[in-house]
Amino acid sequence: MKFYYSDRQNLHAPATFLLRGKPAPSPEGPVRAEILLAEMARLGVTLSEPDGLTSTENEARLHERLARIHTPRYLHFLETIHTRWRELPGASEVVTPNVHPCAGGRQYPDHPIGQAGWHLHDMACPIGPDSFAGILASAATAEAAALSVVQGEPSAYALCRPPGHHAGPEQIGGFCYLNNSALAATVLREKYDRVAIVDVDLHHGNGTQDIFYQRSDVWTGSLHADTREFYPFFWGQDNETGEGEGQGFNINIPLPLGSDGAVFCQALEQLLEKLDQFYPQAVVVALGLDAHKDDPLAGLTLETSDFQRIGERLAKLQLPTVLVQEGGYPTEALGNNLAAFLNGFRGA
C-alpha cells in the first residue's frame, strides 16, 4: 500500500469560518494534516510526493482530468478570483461573498462579487492569496494515489486537505473546493469500466453525488447523518437515486443523529449489498473520520474501534482501492481513528 501527501497543501490555511452567524476558528487547517502525519510516522509509513505539479506537462494533465468533473468557468474562477477580488476597492483579504442566487440565478455574472456568490455555497470556504496552490496540491495527491492503483498497486491512501466531497461541478462548500474523490474515480475510469465511490464521512457527499448523478459508469453511495437536521441540509435523502442514465446508481443511507458504531456498520452492510449489484472493478473510499463521538462537528457517536471494523469490511471487497481523506477534525482521537482504520484495512 502506498501513501501520498504534499506539504504544499499548507498554502491553504483558512483562519476562520462562519458558524451560526459568528466568525469561529476553522477546524480545517494545516493542523489536521500534522495530526495525521504524526500518526503515520508512528506507524512507520513512507510518504510519497505527488508529481502532478512537478512539470508543465503533469500539471496540464491534472487540469484536464479536473475539467472532466468541474466546469471550465469554475476552474478559472478558483485560479483567478483572489487576484480579481483584491482589485476591488475596499475588498477583504479573503474572498467572502455577500450575495447568493438562492432562488436559482438566470445568468452567470461577470463581476467578481457575483461570481463568488454563484460558486460559494456557504461561508466555510474562504479563499486567500495562496489557497488555489494548496487546493491544487490536495487534488494532485488524490490523483497520484489513483494513478498508483491504475499502475498495479492494490491500494493507496491520499492525505488530502482541504477535503473535496462537498465540491460539485461548479460549487464550493463545506471546506471543499475540488472534488478529490471524484478525481480519483476519474483516474480509475481510465483503466476500469465500473468504478464505485463509497463515502463513509459524517456528512453527505453532495458534490460527488451531483458530479455523477446522471452517469452509470461511476456508482456513488453515502452513509451520513440525516441531512434533514444536519449539513449539507439540501441533499442526501434515500429517494435521491440518480437521473437518466444514472438512475439507480446513487444510494444514500441517512442515519439518525447520534447513531453509534453498531448502527453505522449495519448500514454499511446495506450499502455494500447495493454496491455488489453494480459489480465494481475498483473503488474509491471517501474516508471521513468525523463520525467519531468527539469530533468538533459531531453528529454521530462512533468509537475509535469502529473505524477498524469499517476498514476491515471495506478491505473485504478485495478490489483495487483508493482511500481519499475527507473529513475528520482536530481532536485527541483523530490520529488514533486513522490508525484504527488503516490497521483494519491493511490487516484484513
C-alpha positions as CSV (number, residue, x, y, z in Angstrom):
1,M,0.0,0.0,0.0
2,K,1.3,3.4,-0.9
3,F,0.8,6.7,0.9
4,Y,0.7,10.2,-0.7
5,Y,0.9,13.7,0.7
6,S,2.2,17.1,-0.4
7,D,3.1,19.8,2.1
8,R,2.1,22.4,-0.5
9,Q,-1.4,21.8,0.9
10,N,-0.4,24.0,3.8
11,L,-0.6,27.0,1.5
12,H,-4.3,26.9,2.1
13,A,-4.7,27.8,5.7
14,P,-8.1,29.5,6.4
15,A,-8.2,31.2,9.8
16,T,-11.9,31.4,10.3
17,F,-15.3,30.3,9.0
18,L,-18.8,31.4,9.8
19,L,-20.5,29.3,12.4
20,R,-24.1,30.2,13.4
21,G,-23.6,33.7,12.2
22,K,-20.3,34.3,14.0
23,P,-16.6,34.0,12.9
24,A,-15.1,30.9,14.5
25,P,-11.6,29.3,14.2
26,S,-11.7,27.0,11.2
27,P,-11.2,23.3,12.1
28,E,-10.0,22.7,8.5
29,G,-6.4,23.8,8.5
30,P,-2.8,22.5,8.4
31,V,-3.0,21.1,11.9
32,R,-5.3,18.4,10.6
33,A,-2.5,17.1,8.3
34,E,0.0,17.5,11.1
35,I,-2.0,15.2,13.4
36,L,-2.5,12.6,10.7
37,L,1.1,12.8,9.6
38,A,2.3,12.2,13.1
39,E,0.2,9.1,13.4
40,M,1.5,7.7,10.1
41,A,5.1,8.4,11.2
42,R,4.3,6.4,14.3
43,L,3.0,3.5,12.1
44,G,6.2,3.6,10.1
45,V,4.5,4.7,6.9
46,T,6.7,6.1,4.0
47,L,5.1,9.0,2.2
48,S,5.4,9.7,-1.5
49,E,5.1,13.2,-3.1
50,P,2.6,13.5,-5.9
51,D,4.2,14.6,-9.2
52,G,1.1,16.2,-10.7
53,L,2.6,19.6,-10.1
54,T,6.3,18.9,-10.9
55,S,6.1,19.8,-14.6
56,T,4.0,21.8,-17.1
57,E,3.0,18.6,-18.7
58,N,1.9,16.9,-15.5
59,E,0.0,20.0,-14.3
60,A,-1.8,20.2,-17.7
61,R,-2.8,16.6,-17.3
62,L,-4.2,17.3,-13.8
63,H,-6.2,20.2,-15.1
64,E,-7.6,18.1,-18.0
65,R,-8.8,15.5,-15.5
66,L,-10.3,18.1,-13.3
67,A,-12.2,19.5,-16.3
68,R,-14.0,16.2,-16.6
69,I,-15.7,16.8,-13.2
70,H,-15.7,20.6,-12.9
71,T,-16.8,23.2,-15.4
72,P,-14.2,25.4,-17.2
73,R,-15.6,28.6,-15.7
74,Y,-15.4,27.2,-12.2
75,L,-11.8,26.2,-12.6
76,H,-11.0,29.6,-14.0
77,F,-12.8,31.2,-11.0
78,L,-10.8,29.2,-8.5
79,E,-7.5,30.1,-10.1
80,T,-8.1,33.8,-10.6
81,I,-10.7,35.0,-8.1
82,H,-8.4,36.2,-5.3
83,T,-6.4,38.5,-7.6
84,R,-9.6,39.9,-9.1
85,W,-11.3,40.2,-5.7
86,R,-8.3,42.2,-4.2
87,E,-8.5,44.7,-7.1
88,L,-12.0,45.7,-5.9
89,P,-12.0,49.0,-3.8
90,G,-12.1,48.1,-0.1
91,A,-12.1,44.4,-0.6
92,S,-11.4,42.0,2.3
93,E,-8.2,40.0,2.5
94,V,-10.1,36.7,1.7
95,V,-12.9,36.1,-0.8
96,T,-16.1,36.2,1.2
97,P,-19.3,36.8,-0.9
98,N,-22.3,38.8,0.3
99,V,-24.8,37.7,-2.3
100,H,-26.0,34.3,-3.5
101,P,-28.5,33.2,-6.2
102,C,-30.6,31.2,-3.7
103,A,-33.7,31.0,-5.9
104,G,-31.5,30.0,-8.9
105,G,-29.8,32.6,-11.0
106,R,-30.7,33.1,-14.6
107,Q,-27.3,34.5,-15.7
108,Y,-23.7,33.9,-14.9
109,P,-22.3,37.3,-13.7
110,D,-19.1,39.0,-14.9
111,H,-18.4,40.7,-11.6
112,P,-16.1,39.0,-9.1
113,I,-18.7,39.6,-6.3
114,G,-21.4,37.9,-8.3
115,Q,-19.2,35.0,-9.3
116,A,-18.1,34.4,-5.7
117,G,-21.8,34.3,-4.7
118,W,-22.5,31.9,-7.6
119,H,-19.8,29.4,-6.7
120,L,-19.6,29.6,-2.9
121,H,-22.5,27.6,-1.4
122,D,-21.7,28.6,2.2
123,M,-19.3,30.6,4.3
124,A,-16.9,27.9,5.3
125,C,-14.6,28.3,2.3
126,P,-12.6,31.5,2.4
127,I,-10.1,31.9,-0.5
128,G,-6.8,33.5,0.4
129,P,-3.8,34.5,-1.8
130,D,-2.2,31.1,-1.8
131,S,-5.4,29.0,-1.4
132,F,-5.5,27.8,-5.0
133,A,-2.0,26.4,-4.9
134,G,-2.8,24.4,-1.7
135,I,-6.2,23.2,-3.1
136,L,-4.5,22.1,-6.3
137,A,-1.9,20.2,-4.3
138,S,-4.7,18.3,-2.5
139,A,-6.1,17.3,-5.8
140,A,-2.7,16.2,-7.1
141,T,-2.4,14.0,-4.1
142,A,-5.6,12.2,-4.8
143,E,-4.6,11.9,-8.5
144,A,-1.2,10.3,-7.5
145,A,-2.8,7.7,-5.3
146,A,-5.3,6.8,-8.0
147,L,-2.5,6.6,-10.6
148,S,-0.5,4.2,-8.4
149,V,-3.6,1.9,-8.3
150,V,-4.1,2.1,-12.0
151,Q,-0.4,1.1,-12.4
152,G,-0.9,-2.0,-10.3
153,E,-0.7,-1.0,-6.6
154,P,-3.6,-2.9,-4.9
155,S,-4.4,0.1,-2.7
156,A,-3.2,3.6,-1.9
157,Y,-4.0,6.4,0.6
158,A,-4.1,10.1,-0.2
159,L,-3.8,12.5,2.7
160,C,-5.9,15.4,1.2
161,R,-6.7,18.7,2.8
162,P,-8.7,20.6,2.1
163,P,-11.2,17.8,1.6
164,G,-13.4,17.6,-1.5
165,H,-16.7,15.7,-1.4
166,H,-18.9,18.8,-1.0
167,A,-17.4,20.3,-4.1
168,G,-19.8,19.9,-7.1
169,P,-19.3,20.7,-10.8
170,E,-19.1,24.4,-10.0
171,Q,-19.9,24.6,-6.3
172,I,-17.7,25.3,-3.3
173,G,-18.9,24.2,0.2
174,G,-18.1,22.6,3.5
175,F,-14.4,23.3,3.4
176,C,-14.3,21.7,-0.1
177,Y,-13.1,23.3,-3.4
178,L,-12.0,20.5,-5.8
179,N,-13.6,17.0,-5.5
180,N,-10.7,14.8,-4.7
181,S,-12.7,11.6,-4.5
182,A,-14.4,12.3,-7.9
183,L,-10.9,13.0,-9.4
184,A,-9.6,9.6,-8.1
185,A,-12.6,7.9,-9.6
186,T,-11.9,9.7,-12.9
187,V,-8.4,8.4,-12.9
188,L,-9.6,4.9,-12.2
189,R,-12.0,5.1,-15.1
190,E,-9.1,5.4,-17.4
191,K,-8.5,1.7,-16.7
192,Y,-11.7,0.3,-15.3
193,D,-15.2,0.4,-16.8
194,R,-17.1,0.4,-13.5
195,V,-15.9,2.4,-10.5
196,A,-17.6,2.9,-7.2
197,I,-17.3,5.7,-4.6
198,V,-18.2,4.6,-1.0
199,D,-18.4,7.7,1.2
200,V,-18.2,7.0,4.9
201,D,-17.8,10.6,6.0
202,L,-20.1,12.1,8.7
203,H,-21.6,14.4,6.1
204,H,-23.3,13.6,2.8
205,G,-21.1,13.9,-0.2
206,N,-23.4,16.2,-2.1
207,G,-20.8,17.4,-4.5
208,T,-19.8,13.8,-5.5
209,Q,-23.5,13.0,-6.0
210,D,-24.0,16.0,-8.2
211,I,-21.0,15.2,-10.4
212,F,-22.1,11.6,-11.2
213,Y,-25.9,11.8,-10.8
214,Q,-26.6,11.2,-14.5
215,R,-23.9,8.6,-15.1
216,S,-23.9,4.9,-14.8
217,D,-20.2,4.2,-15.0
218,V,-19.5,5.5,-11.5
219,W,-21.7,4.3,-8.7
220,T,-21.9,6.6,-5.7
221,G,-23.0,5.6,-2.2
222,S,-23.0,7.6,1.0
223,L,-23.6,6.9,4.7
224,H,-24.1,10.1,6.7
225,A,-26.0,11.9,9.5
226,D,-29.6,12.7,8.4
227,T,-29.4,15.9,6.3
228,R,-32.9,17.0,7.4
229,E,-31.2,18.1,10.6
230,F,-27.6,18.3,9.6
231,Y,-25.2,19.8,7.0
232,P,-25.4,19.9,4.0
233,F,-29.2,20.1,4.6
234,F,-30.4,20.2,1.0
235,W,-29.2,16.8,-0.3
236,G,-28.7,13.3,1.0
237,Q,-32.1,11.5,1.3
238,D,-32.7,7.9,0.2
239,N,-35.0,9.0,-2.6
240,E,-32.1,10.6,-4.5
241,T,-31.2,7.7,-6.7
242,G,-29.9,9.3,-9.9
243,E,-31.4,10.6,-13.1
244,G,-31.5,9.5,-16.7
245,E,-28.7,7.1,-17.4
246,G,-27.6,7.4,-13.7
247,Q,-31.0,6.2,-12.3
248,G,-30.3,3.6,-9.6
249,F,-26.6,4.4,-9.4
250,N,-26.7,6.7,-6.4
251,I,-27.5,5.4,-3.0
252,N,-27.9,7.4,0.2
253,I,-28.4,6.0,3.7
254,P,-29.1,8.8,6.2
255,L,-28.6,7.9,9.8
256,P,-30.4,9.4,12.8
257,L,-28.3,11.9,14.6
258,G,-26.3,10.3,17.4
259,S,-26.2,6.9,15.8
260,D,-23.4,4.7,17.2
261,G,-20.9,2.3,15.5
262,A,-23.2,-0.7,15.5
263,V,-25.9,1.3,13.6
264,F,-23.2,2.7,11.2
265,C,-21.7,-0.7,10.5
266,Q,-25.1,-2.3,9.9
267,A,-25.9,0.5,7.4
268,L,-22.5,-0.1,5.8
269,E,-23.5,-3.7,5.1
270,Q,-26.8,-2.5,3.5
271,L,-24.8,0.0,1.3
272,L,-22.3,-2.7,0.2
273,E,-25.1,-5.1,-0.7
274,K,-26.3,-2.4,-3.1
275,L,-22.8,-2.0,-4.3
276,D,-22.5,-5.7,-5.1
277,Q,-25.3,-5.3,-7.7
278,F,-23.1,-2.9,-9.6
279,Y,-20.2,-5.4,-10.0
280,P,-17.5,-2.7,-9.5
281,Q,-14.0,-3.3,-10.7
282,A,-12.4,-0.6,-8.5
283,V,-13.4,1.5,-5.6
284,V,-12.7,4.9,-4.1
285,V,-13.3,5.3,-0.3
286,A,-14.2,8.8,0.7
287,L,-12.7,8.4,4.1
288,G,-14.2,10.7,6.8
289,L,-13.1,10.3,10.4
290,D,-15.5,12.9,11.6
291,A,-18.2,10.4,12.6
292,H,-16.3,9.9,15.9
293,K,-18.1,11.0,19.0
294,D,-15.6,13.7,19.9
295,D,-15.3,15.4,16.5
296,P,-15.9,19.1,16.8
297,L,-18.6,18.7,14.0
298,A,-20.0,15.6,15.7
299,G,-23.3,14.3,14.5
300,L,-22.7,10.5,15.1
301,T,-21.1,8.7,18.0
302,L,-18.6,6.2,16.7
303,E,-15.7,5.0,18.8
304,T,-12.1,4.6,17.6
305,S,-12.5,0.8,17.4
306,D,-15.4,1.2,15.0
307,F,-13.0,2.7,12.4
308,Q,-11.0,-0.6,12.5
309,R,-14.2,-2.5,11.8
310,I,-15.0,-0.2,8.8
311,G,-11.5,-0.7,7.4
312,E,-11.7,-4.4,7.7
313,R,-15.1,-4.5,6.0
314,L,-14.0,-2.3,3.1
315,A,-10.9,-4.4,2.6
316,K,-13.1,-7.5,2.2
317,L,-14.3,-6.0,-1.1
318,Q,-11.0,-7.2,-2.5
319,L,-10.9,-4.5,-5.1
320,P,-8.3,-2.1,-6.2
321,T,-8.9,0.7,-3.7
322,V,-8.0,4.4,-3.4
323,L,-8.5,5.9,0.1
324,V,-9.1,9.6,-0.1
325,Q,-9.0,11.6,3.1
326,E,-12.2,13.7,3.6
327,G,-13.4,15.0,7.0
328,G,-12.0,14.4,10.5
329,Y,-11.1,17.4,12.5
330,P,-8.7,18.1,15.4
331,T,-9.3,16.1,18.5
332,E,-7.1,13.8,20.6
333,A,-8.7,10.9,18.8
334,L,-8.1,11.9,15.2
335,G,-4.8,10.2,14.7
336,N,-6.0,7.1,16.5
337,N,-9.0,7.0,14.3
338,L,-6.9,6.9,11.2
339,A,-4.6,4.3,12.6
340,A,-7.5,2.1,13.5
341,F,-8.9,2.3,10.0
342,L,-5.6,1.6,8.4
343,N,-4.8,-1.3,10.7
344,G,-8.2,-2.8,9.9
345,F,-7.9,-2.2,6.2
346,R,-4.3,-3.5,5.9
347,G,-4.8,-6.3,8.4
348,A,-7.8,-7.7,6.5
